[in-house]
Amino acid sequence: QVSCPELNDSKWIALCIYNVVVLSPVGVVVVMATEDKPEINYALESSMILLVT
């Protein structure tokens, strides 16, 4: 552990990795399910990109 609190960000790094690992497959499944509706597909794909990154 580091004594400087600004460098103890492992919890935030783990949370970011968790979000990417969980939300990416969910986003892929949702986008694949809406391939026949381009407007909904675009909206969901864009929102997933914004949420994951």
Contacts in CASP RR format, 6 or more apart in sequence:
PFRMAT RR
TARGET T0000
AUTHOR 0000-0000-0000
METHOD contacts of the structure
MODEL  1
QVSCPELNDSKWIALCIYNVVVLSPVGVVVVMATEDKPEINYALESSMIL
LVT
1 8 0 8 1.000
2 8 0 8 1.000
19 51 0 8 1.000
19 52 0 8 1.000
20 52 0 8 1.000
23 48 0 8 1.000
23 51 0 8 1.000
23 52 0 8 1.000
24 48 0 8 1.000
24 52 0 8 1.000
26 48 0 8 1.000
27 44 0 8 1.000
27 45 0 8 1.000
27 48 0 8 1.000
30 44 0 8 1.000
30 48 0 8 1.000
31 41 0 8 1.000
31 44 0 8 1.000
31 45 0 8 1.000
31 48 0 8 1.000
34 40 0 8 1.000
34 41 0 8 1.000
34 44 0 8 1.000
35 41 0 8 1.000
END
